Each structure stands twice: as structure tokens, then as C-alpha cells.
Amino acid sequence: MLTTGTMDTEPDERIKVIIENFQQQFQISYETISIYAGISEDSINNFVIDSNSISLEEKYKLAITALFLHHICNKD
């Protein structure tokens, strides 16, 4: 995974998969993610549709929040 998975997947796509996983596995909504990230729910929706539609600052906040929530949700 560290050699092929990282090189074959764009960072934005990884964040999209994490967000989709939040919704499916943990029922975490865009609204909840937006509160934690400090960005609008519309920005998250726009990111999922087209990752280039939001600013780099919003993308950074979303990525950090998604990775942190992913870490918390997958703790044993």
C-alpha cells in the first residue's frame, strides 16, 4: 500500500474516499465535517464534485480534518 497505493492515487481522491467512508460507515455528514473544518458545507460538496473548486486554504482545512477524524474513527 505504501508503494503502489500512494503513488497511484491523487491526494484529493484520497480525501474524497475518506469523506465517503465517513458517510457510509460512521454516518458523519458534510455538516459535521464542515463544523470541524471551519468551512461551509457547500465547500465540501463542491470539493467532492470537483476538488479544484475550492481554495487551497479550504482544501487544507478539509484534508487536516478528514485525516484527524479518520485517525480517531479507526482507533481500536
N, C-alpha and C positions, 0 to 999 in steps of 0.2 A: 504494500500500500504506500509506503513512504517513497518508493522509487517510481512506480508507474502511476498510482492514483494521484499523486501530487502534480506530476508533470502533465498528465492527460486532462486535467480539469482546471478550468479558469477559476480564480478566486471568487469572482462574483457568482459563478454557478454553485460553488460550494456553499456560499451563504444562502443562496436560494433553496438548496436542498435542506439545509438546517432549518430554515424558516418553515418549509413544507412539513418537515418532521415534527416541529413544534405543534403545528396544527393537527396533524393526524394522530400522533402518539400521545401528546400531552394536552391537547385541546387549548393551546396557548394562541390567542387571537392576535391579529395585527394590532388591535387596540392596545393590548397588554404590552406587546413588544414596543410599540410607539411610546408608551409611557416610560418604560425603562430606558429607551434610547434617546428620548428627548427630541423626537422628530414626529412629524404628523403621520397619521395612519395612511393618508393618501400617498405620502412619500414611499412608504413600504410597498403599497400596492403598485405604484409606478415602478419601483425597483424590480419587483417580481416580473412585471411585464417587459420592462426594458431597463437593464441595470445602468445604462448611461443617462437615464432621465432625471437622476438626482445629483446633487452636488457631491463633490469629493468629501466634504465635511459630513454630510448626512450619511454617505456610504460608510465612512469611517465609524461614525457613531453606531450605525446599524451592525456593522461587522463585529465591533468590540462587544456589543450587547448580545448578539447572536452566539458568539463563541463563549461568552461567560455563561449564558443560560444553558447552552449545550453542555458545558462542563458541569454545571450544577445538576441538570436533569439526568445526566448519565453517571452520577456518582453511585457507588454500591453501598 
